[in-house]
Amino acid sequence: MNVERIKLADKEVILLGTAHVSEESIEQVKQLIEEEKPDCIALELDKARFEQLAKESKWRETDIFSIIKTGKTYLLLFNLILAGMQRKIGKELGVKPGSEMLAAAELAARYDIPLALVDRDITITMKRALSKMGFLEKAKLLFELLLYAFGFGEKVTKDKVEELKNADVLSAVIEELSREFPSIKQVLVDERDKYIASKISKLNAKKVLAVIGAGHVAGIKKNLGKDANIRELEYVEKPRNYSLLLKVILPLALISIIAFGVYIRGPEFALKAFLIWFAINALFAALGAILVKAHWKSIVAAFCAAPFTSLHPAFAAGWFAGMVEAKVRPPRIKDFEEISNIDSLGMLSKNRFTHALVVTAVVNAASTIATFLSIYMIATML
C-alpha cells in the first residue's frame, strides 16, 4: 500500500497514493477510512471533476453554440481526448476511472466525515499548461494522443498499473515526462503538488486522509506545511492572440500583394488573385468538412464562409460549419449521456455533440492552411 504519514504542528496527514483505474486502490481507500477514522477526507479533485464523476448528466447543461463562438473547441476536445484515454485504460482493466475517489466520497457521507476537494480547477490547469507549451510540444503531444486513440499506445495491464504505483517506477516516469514535455510536467505535477499540499495543510482537522494519485505523493509530502502562493498558482496569463494578429496581418499582406500585382501586371491580376483565393479557401474548408463526414449543409457553409472569414479577424469558417452541424444534427439526450463513455476517435465522431466540435476544429484548421497557401500562390504570380 502506497501510504505516507506526515506529522505537522497541528495535524497528522495520511497520504494514500492510488492509481485512478485500480481495483486495489478502491479496497485500500475503504480499508484506510475504516481503520483510521479521519476527521477529514481530502480528494485530488476540483469541484467540476467531482461533479462529473458523481453526476454524469452534468454534460446536459453544456451549450455547444457558446463553446464554438467563444473559441473553446480545441480546449474541450483536448480534455475529452485525455479523459477518453483514461477511460480506455479503465475499460481494459474493468474499473471506472476515479472509482476510488467516489468510494472515498461515499464513505465520507456514510460516516459523516467532512470532504475536501483540494485540487486546482481543471480549466485553470489546462489553460496554464497550454499557455506554457511551445508549438513543437503541442504538436508532439497531439501526435502521441492521436496514436493512442487509434490503438497504437502501449497496452496497459493490471500488473502495469500496480507497478506504476511504486515510487521508484513513478520517479522514472515523471523524469521521462519532464524531458519530453517540460511545460506539462511543471503545470500538471509540480504546481499541483504545491497547490494540493497547501490546501491540505490549511484544513481544519487533526487527522486528514488525502486520496491522491500515486505520482503526487512525493511532491505533496515535500510541500506539506509550506506556504504556497495560491493566487499565483491560479493566475492564468492572458494568451497571446497570435491567431488574431495573423488574421490582421494576412489580409493586409494579401491586399498589398494584389495592389502591387495590379500595379505591375494590370487590373486582370486582381481577378486572377480573387479566383485563386476563393477556390483554395472554399475547397480546403469544404474538404475538411467532408473528411469528418459533416452534413452537406455544413459542407456548403464551410465552402461559402471560408473565403470571407479568412479576411475577417472576428470570424472563423469552422464556427459557421460547426453551428450549422449542431443545427441540422442537434445533440440528443443520449449524446450528452454518452460523452462520459467516449474513449476513441471513432466515438468522438459518432456522438453528435462532439462531432459538431470536430467539424469546427477541422474546418478551422483547413481554412488556416488554405489562407497561407493561397497567399503564397498569389505571390508567385508576381
N, C-alpha and C positions, 0 to 999 in steps of 0.2 A: 504494500500500500504506500503510495507516494504522499506521505504526511510530514509536515514540518510544524514544530511547536515553537512559538516565539513569545518570550515574556517582555512586555512593555511595562512602563511605570505603573499604568493604571489598568492593564488588562492582559489576558492571555489570548493569543491569536493562533488558531489551528488552521494551517493551510492544507487543503486537500487537493492535490493535483489530479485532474481527471482527463480522460480522452472523451470528447463530446459524442463519440459514436461507439462507446464501450459499454457492454452489458455489465462488466465487472465494476465499472465506475458507479453505476446505479446502486449496486449492492453495497459498495463502500460508503456511499453517501448515507444510505439508510442505517448502516451499522454505526457510523460515527455519531450521527444525530441521536440514536438510541443510547449509545454508551456515554457520550459527553454531555448531553442535555445543555447545549449552549444557550446563552442569553440572547444571542442574535445570530442569524444566518445571513452571510453576505454572498451574493452571486455575481459572477463575472458577466453581468448583463446590464444593458441600459433599459430604460422604460419601453422604448419602441421594440427592441428584440424580445423582451419578456412578453409583451402583448402579442407579438407574432407567434411566439411559441404557445402561449396559453389560449389565444383567441385567433385561430387561423382565418376566421371570417373578417378580420380587420381589413383585409385587402379590398373588400367591397366598398369601403369608403374612399378608395383612391379615384381621383379624377384624371382620366387619361388625357383629356384635352389640355388640362393645366400642365401636366408633365411635358407634353410636346411643345406647348407655347413658351414655357419657361426654360427650355433647353436642358432639361434634366434627363433626357432619354438615355444618354450614354452612361451616366452615373447609375441609373436604376438598372440598366442591362448588366453593367459590371457587377453590381450587387447580386443580381439574380443568378449570374453565372457562377460566382463564388459560392453562393448558398446552394446552388444545384450540385456543385462538386461535393460539398459536404453531405448532401442528401444521397448522392450516388454511392459514396463510401458507406453511409449508414445502411442503405438498402442491401449492399453486398454483405454487410455484417449482421443484418436483421435487427438493427437498432435505430430508432428515430433520433436524429441529431438533437442534442440538447435535452435528452430524456433525463439525464442525471440532475439537470437544473430544475426541471419540472418536478422530479421526485423530491428534491430538497424543498421546493416551494409548497408542495402538498403536505409534507411532514411539518413544515413550519406552521401551516394553517391548522393542522390537526392538534399540535401541541401548544398552539397559541404563542409561538416564538416570533418575535419581530423579524421581518425580512428586509434586507437592504440591497438595493441594486447599485453596485459600486463602479460600474464601468462607464466610460465616456460615451456620449451619444454617438451612435454608429455613423450618422451623417457627418458629424464633425470629423471623426476619424478618417472616413473615406475621402472627404474634401482635402484634409491635410495631407493625406498620402498622395493623392493625385496631383496636388499643387507642388509637392516636393519632387515628384518624379520627372526625369528628363524624358525627351521624346523616345530615345532608344530603350529606356527602361520600360516605358508604357508599351512600346511595340513588342518587346520581348515577352512581357507579362501576358499580353493579349494572345500572342502566338502560343505560349505554353498552356493558357487556359483553353484555347480552341482545340489544341492537340488532345488535352484531357477530355474535353467534351465529346470529341469524335472517337474516344475509346483507346487512345494511344498512351494514356498515362500508366504509371506503374500500378499493377494490381495490388490492392490493399487487402490483407488478410487479418483475421483476429489476432494472430501472433504478432503481426507487424504493428498493429495499433497498441498492443500492450507493451511491445518493445519500445515504442516511441515515448512511453510514459517514464522510461528510465532516464535519469538526469544526464548521464554521460552521452547517451544517444541524442537526447534533445539538444545538448550543447553543440554537438556536431551539426545537427540540422540547422540550428539558429545561426551558427557560424557560416554555414553554406549560404543561407538566406541573405546574410549581411553582405556576402561577396557578390551575389547575383543581383540583389535588389536592395542596396543600402538604404534608400529612402523609405521603402516599405518596412524594413526591419526597424528603423528608427521610430516610425509612427505607430505601427501595429504592435510592436513588442516593447521597446524601451519607454516610449512616452506613456503607454497604458500601464506598464509596471509602476511607474511613478504615480500616475493618477489613481489607480486602484489602491496602492499602498497608502496613499494619503487619505483616501476616503475611509479605508478600514481603520486607520489609526485614530480617526476622529469620531468613530462610532461610540455611542454612549452605552457600553456594555462591558461586563467584567470578563466574559468568555465569548469569543467570536469564532464561529466556524466559517471559513471562507472556501467556497467551492469554486475553483478556478481551473483553467486549462493548465495541463502539466507544464507547458512551455513557459508559463509565467511564474512558476513557483520560486525559482532562484532570484529573479529580478524583483519580485514583490517582497521577498524576505529581506533582500538587501536594502530596500527603500522604506520598510516599515519604521515608523517613528520619526521619519524625516519630513520636513515641511516642504511640500511641492507647491509651485506656483500654479494653482488650478486655473486662474484666469488666463495665464499664458498658454497652458495646455489646451484650453478650449477656444483659443483665438484662431479664427480662420482668415488667413490673408486674402484680401480681395484679389481674385485671379487676374493675371494679366490677360486682357482680352485680345489675344493675337488674332483671333478669327475676325473680330470687329475691325481691327486695324487693317487686316488683309482685304476685308470687304470694302474698305475705303480706298486703299492703295491700288488694288487690282482694277477697279473701274476707271480710276484716274490714268493708270498705265494704258488701259485699252483705248480710252479716249485720245490720249497723247499719241499712241501708235497710229490710230486711224487718221487723226489730224495731220500727222506727218506724212502718212501714206497718201492722203488726198493732195497734199502739197507737192509731193514729188511724182506721184503716179496719176493723179487726176481723180475726178469725182467717182469714177467706176470702182475705185479701190474701196470706198465706203460700203458699196453694195456687196462686194465680194466678202469683205470682213464681216458684215452683218450675217450673211448666209452661213459662213463658217461658224461664227459664234452661236447662232441659233441652232444649227444642225448638231454640232458637237454637244452643246449643253443639253438640248432636248433629248437627243438619242441616248446619251450616257445616263441621264436621270431615269428615263423610261426603262433602259436595260437593267439598271439597278433594281427597279420595282419588279420587273419581270423575273429576275433571278431569285427573288424571295417570294415569288408567287403571289404578288399583290393582286387585288381585284382590278379588272380592266379600267374601272373609273379612276382608281388610284394611279394606274399607269398613265392615263391621259392627263391627270392632274400634274404628275411629275413632269411629263413631256411639255405641257404648256407653261408651267411655272418656272422651270429651271432657267431658261434664257433671261428672264426678267428678275428673278430673285437673286441671281448671281451678281446683278448690278446694284442691288439694294442692301445696305448693311443691316437693316432691321428684319429681313425676312430670309427664309431658307426653303428650298424646294421640298425638303423632307417633311417640313411642317404641314404643307398642303397635302402631300401624298398620304402622310400618316393620319391626318384628321379626316380625309375622305375615306380611308380604310376603316377608321373607327366608326364612321357614319354608316357606311354600307354594310359593314360586318360588325355591328355593335357587340361589345363583350357581354356574354350571358352570365348568369349567376354561377353556373358550373365552371366558367373560365376563371372567375375570381377564386372559387374554391380550390381549383387545381393548381393555382400559382405556387402554393406551398409544396407541390409534388413534382415540380419541373426539375429534372436532373439531366437534361440533354438538349442539344441544339434543336433536335427534331421536335421535342415537346415545346420548346420555346417558340417555334414557328407555327405549330398547330394551335396553340392557345390564342384566341382572338385578341385578348388584351396585350400580351407580349408581342404578338405578330404585328400589331399596329406600330409598336415601338421599334421592332426590327425594320419595318418598311421605312420609318422615319430616319433611322440611323444609316441604313444602306443608301437610300436616295440622297441624303446629305453628303455622304462620303463620295458617291459617284459624281454629284454635282461639283464638288470641290475639285476633284481630279479633272473634270471637264473644263472648269474655268482656267486652270493653269495650262492645260493642253491647247485650248482654243486661242489663248493669248500668244502662246508660242507659235502656233500655226500661222496666225495673222502676222506676227513679227517677221517670220521667214519670207513673207510675200513682199517685204520692202525691197 
